[in-house]
């Protein structure tokens, strides 16, 4: 599956990036993820079908406020979020991101979202 960008009202959800324009590695380090290949592993999750991950960002900014994660297991999935410590509106981005990805997973992917 290709990464899916989702408009989430005051936020947008996009694939994690590490390139010359956008680099999510500092936000991942703030979440305790120090591996150099952290973004590449998340890209592989889209190819492999799990986990699917998004960077939740304020509409007017490229900086990741929260990481949204969907772990697929057969016909069900668990959706969770990790707010980036110190990021503007991180808790709100995490909550809105979970709600939005839950709707996407249920509606577009036809999976049942279960508590994690």
N, CA, C and O of each residue as an XYZ file, in Angstrom:
464
protein
N       0.846     -1.170      0.000
C       0.000      0.000      0.000
C       0.892      1.234      0.000
O       1.939      1.257      0.647
N       0.472      2.242     -0.721
C       1.166      3.528     -0.713
C       0.724      4.331      0.511
O      -0.416      4.184      0.950
N       1.590      5.171      1.072
C       1.176      6.027      2.191
C      -0.011      6.908      1.794
O      -0.089      7.408      0.672
N      -0.918      7.080      2.734
C      -2.132      7.850      2.512
C      -2.076      9.114      3.363
O      -1.909      9.041      4.580
N      -2.217     10.275      2.721
C      -2.314     11.533      3.469
C      -3.784     11.787      3.785
O      -4.663     11.545      2.957
N      -4.037     12.283      5.003
C      -5.408     12.489      5.454
C      -5.540     13.885      6.041
O      -4.728     14.294      6.871
N      -6.561     14.613      5.610
C      -6.890     15.901      6.213
C      -7.674     15.625      7.484
O      -8.669     14.901      7.464
N      -7.226     16.200      8.581
C      -7.860     15.963      9.882
C      -8.227     17.289     10.533
O      -7.834     17.549     11.670
N      -8.977     18.128      9.826
C      -9.391     19.417     10.374
C      -8.204     20.324     10.585
O      -7.562     20.725      9.614
N      -7.887     20.665     11.837
C      -6.772     21.571     12.095
C      -5.406     20.914     11.882
O      -4.373     21.577     11.982
N      -5.405     19.624     11.592
C      -4.171     18.870     11.398
C      -4.213     18.145     10.063
O      -5.275     17.997      9.458
N      -3.057     17.697      9.612
C      -3.002     16.774      8.486
C      -2.067     15.645      8.864
O      -1.125     15.824      9.635
N      -2.342     14.494      8.314
C      -1.562     13.302      8.592
C      -0.840     12.906      7.311
O      -1.451     12.803      6.247
N       0.455     12.687      7.425
C       1.278     12.348      6.265
C       2.274     11.275      6.651
O       2.492     11.006      7.832
N       2.876     10.665      5.640
C       3.938      9.694      5.894
C       5.122     10.408      6.548
O       5.366     11.587      6.292
N       5.839      9.693      7.377
C       7.046     10.260      7.977
C       8.098     10.449      6.901
O       8.172      9.682      5.941
N       8.911     11.485      7.076
C       9.907     11.830      6.068
C      11.250     12.145      6.702
O      11.345     12.521      7.870
N      12.284     11.977      5.889
C      13.646     12.385      6.250
C      14.340     12.725      4.940
O      15.039     11.897      4.356
N      14.135     13.960      4.487
C      14.741     14.388      3.229
C      15.232     15.823      3.373
O      15.306     16.346      4.485
N      15.566     16.455      2.264
C      16.126     17.805      2.339
C      15.086     18.871      2.665
O      15.453     20.012      2.946
N      13.793     18.530      2.635
C      12.750     19.512      2.950
C      12.096     19.284      4.317
O      11.794     20.241      5.030
N      11.880     18.016      4.679
C      11.212     17.673      5.937
C      11.987     16.538      6.594
O      12.320     15.542      5.951
N      12.270     16.702      7.892
C      13.010     15.665      8.616
C      12.316     15.391      9.949
O      12.349     16.219     10.860
N      11.691     14.225     10.050
C      10.978     13.844     11.270
C      11.861     13.150     12.291
O      11.392     12.806     13.376
N      13.132     12.938     11.966
C      14.014     12.232     12.904
C      14.185     12.952     14.242
O      14.245     12.273     15.267
N      14.266     14.297     14.297
C      14.349     14.940     15.613
C      13.109     14.660     16.481
O      13.236     14.449     17.687
N      11.928     14.658     15.878
C      10.708     14.345     16.641
C      10.741     12.899     17.118
O      10.350     12.606     18.248
N      11.204     12.003     16.267
C      11.312     10.601     16.678
C      12.320     10.429     17.806
O      12.100      9.632     18.717
N      13.426     11.171     17.753
C      14.397     11.109     18.858
C      13.761     11.582     20.159
O      14.030     11.022     21.222
N      12.914     12.620     20.081
C      12.217     13.100     21.283
C      11.273     12.030     21.842
O      10.949     12.038     23.029
N      10.839     11.117     20.980
C       9.984     10.008     21.404
C      10.796      8.790     21.841
O      10.228      7.757     22.199
N      12.141      8.914     21.811
C      13.001      7.831     22.248
C      13.474      6.920     21.131
O      14.144      5.921     21.394
N      13.140      7.244     19.892
C      13.539      6.442     18.723
C      14.849      7.005     18.185
O      14.858      8.069     17.566
N      15.937      6.312     18.412
C      17.249      6.839     18.033
C      17.862      6.160     16.812
O      18.915      6.594     16.345
N      17.246      5.122     16.289
C      17.802      4.401     15.142
C      17.806      5.293     13.904
O      16.830      5.990     13.623
N      18.905      5.262     13.178
C      19.020      6.069     11.965
C      18.012      5.672     10.896
O      17.631      6.500     10.068
N      17.578      4.418     10.905
C      16.657      3.942      9.878
C      15.192      3.992     10.320
O      14.353      3.301      9.741
N      14.876      4.792     11.330
C      13.512      4.840     11.869
C      12.483      5.220     10.810
O      11.413      4.614     10.749
N      12.785      6.200      9.988
C      11.833      6.615      8.954
C      11.744      5.535      7.872
O      10.652      5.241      7.386
N      12.861      4.952      7.497
C      12.860      3.888      6.487
C      12.036      2.685      6.954
O      11.324      2.074      6.157
N      12.129      2.346      8.237
C      11.323      1.234      8.767
C       9.844      1.544      8.685
O       9.037      0.662      8.392
N       9.482      2.785      8.940
C       8.070      3.167      8.839
C       7.598      3.130      7.387
O       6.452      2.771      7.117
N       8.459      3.492      6.466
C       8.121      3.368      5.039
C       7.854      1.907      4.677
O       6.911      1.609      3.945
N       8.680      1.004      5.189
C       8.485     -0.424      4.913
C       7.164     -0.924      5.478
O       6.567     -1.850      4.929
N       6.702     -0.320      6.569
C       5.413     -0.711      7.134
C       4.276     -0.513      6.143
O       3.347     -1.318      6.096
N       4.342      0.538      5.362
C       3.328      0.765      4.326
C       3.413     -0.314      3.261
O       2.387     -0.796      2.782
N       4.612     -0.692      2.891
C       4.793     -1.729      1.879
C       4.321     -3.083      2.400
O       3.672     -3.841      1.678
N       4.649     -3.382      3.654
C       4.311     -4.670      4.260
C       2.882     -4.734      4.803
O       2.369     -5.822      5.067
N       2.244     -3.588      4.970
C       0.867     -3.563      5.469
C       0.731     -3.350      6.963
O      -0.386     -3.199      7.457
N       1.832     -3.334      7.697
C       1.778     -3.028      9.119
C       3.184     -2.808      9.672
O       4.111     -3.479      9.219
N       3.383     -1.929     10.600
C       2.396     -0.936     11.011
C       2.311      0.205      9.996
O       3.278      0.524      9.304
N       1.144      0.799      9.932
C       0.956      2.001      9.136
C       1.175      3.182     10.079
O       0.617      3.204     11.177
N       1.971      4.155      9.670
C       2.280      5.279     10.556
C       2.076      6.606      9.842
O       2.247      6.718      8.628
N       1.709      7.597     10.625
C       1.525      8.954     10.125
C       2.199      9.946     11.066
O       2.285      9.723     12.274
N       2.670     11.039     10.490
C       3.090     12.200     11.262
C       1.889     13.130     11.300
O       1.401     13.554     10.252
N       1.411     13.449     12.479
C       0.312     14.407     12.628
C       0.926     15.789     12.767
O       1.758     16.021     13.644
N       0.511     16.713     11.892
C       1.084     18.058     11.842
C      -0.014     19.105     11.854
O      -1.108     18.876     11.337
N       0.278     20.250     12.444
C      -0.633     21.390     12.356
C      -0.699     21.789     10.883
O       0.316     21.754     10.187
N      -1.885     22.169     10.403
C      -2.072     22.479      8.972
C      -1.052     23.478      8.431
O      -0.682     23.407      7.259
N      -0.599     24.396      9.261
C       0.292     25.457      8.775
C       1.772     25.171      9.004
O       2.600     26.071      8.873
N       2.117     23.921      9.347
C       3.498     23.604      9.699
C       3.842     22.201      9.216
O       2.949     21.365      9.069
N       5.109     21.931      8.969
C       5.542     20.591      8.551
C       6.046     19.756      9.716
O       6.276     18.558      9.553
N       6.225     20.361     10.895
C       6.793     19.640     12.030
C       5.795     18.646     12.620
O       4.621     18.960     12.812
N       6.285     17.456     12.898
C       5.456     16.402     13.472
C       5.128     16.724     14.926
O       6.024     16.983     15.730
N       3.836     16.707     15.258
C       3.375     16.927     16.633
C       3.136     15.604     17.359
O       3.294     15.507     18.576
N       2.753     14.593     16.587
C       2.473     13.272     17.157
C       2.662     12.223     16.077
O       2.509     12.497     14.887
N       2.999     11.021     16.514
C       3.053      9.891     15.593
C       1.803      9.056     15.821
O       1.490      8.682     16.951
N       1.093      8.768     14.740
C      -0.090      7.925     14.797
C       0.290      6.586     14.184
O       0.945      6.533     13.144
N      -0.123      5.515     14.830
C       0.306      4.174     14.420
C      -0.905      3.253     14.348
O      -1.782      3.297     15.212
N      -0.947      2.419     13.315
C      -1.998      1.428     13.143
C      -1.358      0.070     12.954
O      -0.675     -0.165     11.957
N      -1.572     -0.817     13.895
C      -1.069     -2.196     13.827
C      -2.204     -3.074     13.319
O      -3.232     -3.213     13.982
N      -2.021     -3.665     12.149
C      -3.037     -4.511     11.533
C      -2.774     -5.963     11.917
O      -1.640     -6.438     11.878
N      -3.863     -6.663     12.293
C      -3.770     -8.086     12.630
C      -5.007     -8.777     12.061
O      -6.067     -8.796     12.686
N      -4.856     -9.335     10.883
C      -5.994    -10.001     10.240
C      -7.072     -9.000      9.860
O      -6.829     -8.079      9.080
N      -8.277     -9.186     10.420
C      -9.410     -8.313     10.118
C      -9.591     -7.194     11.129
O     -10.598     -6.487     11.100
N      -8.615     -7.027     12.030
C      -8.716     -5.974     13.037
C      -7.439     -5.153     13.083
O      -6.424     -5.506     12.483
N      -7.519     -4.051     13.811
C      -6.365     -3.156     13.933
C      -6.430     -2.426     15.266
O      -7.500     -2.227     15.840
N      -5.257     -2.035     15.739
C      -5.137     -1.193     16.935
C      -4.531      0.125     16.481
O      -3.497      0.145     15.812
N      -5.183      1.232     16.850
C      -4.696      2.565     16.502
C      -4.227      3.243     17.783
O      -4.938      3.250     18.788
N      -3.025      3.811     17.739
C      -2.472      4.484     18.915
C      -1.712      5.732     18.481
O      -1.492      5.962     17.292
N      -1.317      6.532     19.470
C      -0.591      7.767     19.168
C       0.466      8.011     20.227
O       0.345      7.591     21.378
N       1.513      8.712     19.789
C       2.559      9.171     20.701
C       2.763     10.656     20.451
O       3.330     11.037     19.427
N       2.300     11.516     21.388
C       2.548     12.954     21.240
C       4.039     13.250     21.392
O       4.705     12.656     22.239
N       4.555     14.148     20.592
C       5.964     14.528     20.666
C       6.134     15.504     21.834
O       5.508     16.564     21.836
N       6.970     15.170     22.828
C       7.168     16.058     23.973
C       7.616     17.451     23.525
O       8.553     17.597     22.740
N       6.933     18.458     24.037
C       7.294     19.841     23.746
C       6.757     20.384     22.436
O       6.903     21.575     22.163
N       6.138     19.541     21.619
C       5.591     20.014     20.343
C       4.287     20.767     20.574
O       3.487     20.400     21.434
N       4.090     21.811     19.804
C       2.873     22.614     19.878
C       1.659     21.755     19.557
O       1.618     21.114     18.507
N       0.672     21.731     20.442
C      -0.607     21.041     20.248
C      -0.452     19.526     20.104
O      -1.267     18.877     19.449
N       0.576     18.975     20.705
C       0.876     17.551     20.557
C      -0.255     16.649     21.046
O      -0.620     15.695     20.360
N      -0.808     16.937     22.210
C      -1.877     16.086     22.742
C      -3.123     16.159     21.864
O      -3.774     15.144     21.620
N      -3.449     17.347     21.395
C      -4.607     17.510     20.515
C      -4.368     16.781     19.193
O      -5.271     16.116     18.685
N      -3.168     16.898     18.631
C      -2.832     16.218     17.377
C      -2.951     14.707     17.549
O      -3.437     14.014     16.655
N      -2.512     14.201     18.684
C      -2.598     12.765     18.952
C      -4.052     12.313     19.018
O      -4.414     11.305     18.411
N      -4.884     13.043     19.742
C      -6.292     12.656     19.882
C      -7.030     12.733     18.545
O      -7.744     11.802     18.175
N      -6.859     13.830     17.831
C      -7.511     13.983     16.524
C      -6.972     12.946     15.547
O      -7.728     12.394     14.748
N      -5.679     12.680     15.605
C      -5.080     11.683     14.725
C      -5.650     10.298     14.937
O      -5.938      9.593     13.970
N      -5.817      9.894     16.187
C      -6.386      8.572     16.484
C      -7.818      8.490     15.967
O      -8.194      7.491     15.354
N      -8.619      9.518     16.204
C     -10.006      9.526     15.715
C     -10.046      9.420     14.193
O     -10.827      8.649     13.637
N      -9.199     10.199     13.526
C      -9.189     10.244     12.072
C      -8.709      8.928     11.470
O      -9.321      8.422     10.529
N      -7.637      8.374     11.992
C      -7.116      7.109     11.469
C      -8.093      5.975     11.760
O      -8.238      5.064     10.944
N      -8.756      6.016     12.891
C      -9.767      4.997     13.196
C     -10.858      5.004     12.134
O     -11.253      3.946     11.644
N     -11.352      6.194     11.772
C     -12.378      6.284     10.721
C     -11.834      5.766      9.391
O     -12.535      5.050      8.675
N     -10.593      6.120      9.053
C      -9.978      5.663      7.814
C      -9.857      4.137      7.794
O     -10.215      3.495      6.806
N      -9.363      3.572      8.863
C      -9.141      2.131      8.934
C     -10.465      1.373      8.843
O     -10.556      0.352      8.162
N     -11.481      1.876      9.528
C     -12.787      1.211      9.482
C     -13.463      1.397      8.125
O     -13.980      0.438      7.552
N     -13.461      2.630      7.607
C     -14.177      2.920      6.373
C     -13.455      2.498      5.112
O     -14.043      1.831      4.260
N     -12.207      2.867      4.975
C     -11.473      2.602      3.730
C     -10.855      1.208      3.687
O     -10.800      0.586      2.626
N     -10.390      0.716      4.834
C      -9.735     -0.582      4.861
C     -10.675     -1.711      5.293
O     -10.362     -2.889      5.120
N     -11.833     -1.337      5.858
C     -12.815     -2.354      6.268
C     -12.390     -3.188      7.454
O     -12.842     -4.323      7.607
N     -11.517     -2.638      8.306
C     -11.040     -3.364      9.480
C     -11.782     -2.899     10.728
O     -12.224     -1.752     10.804
N     -11.915     -3.786     11.697
C     -12.467     -3.419     13.000
C     -11.336     -2.904     13.879
O     -10.319     -3.577     14.047
N     -11.512     -1.717     14.436
C     -10.502     -1.171     15.344
C     -10.839     -1.643     16.762
O     -11.950     -1.447     17.256
N      -9.855     -2.263     17.394
C     -10.040     -2.808     18.731
C      -9.110     -2.075     19.694
O      -8.096     -1.519     19.274
N      -9.454     -2.070     20.994
C      -8.568     -1.417     21.973
C      -7.200     -2.089     22.016
O      -7.069     -3.296     21.816
N      -6.195     -1.274     22.280
C      -4.823     -1.812     22.309
C      -4.265     -1.985     23.651
O      -3.126     -2.428     23.793
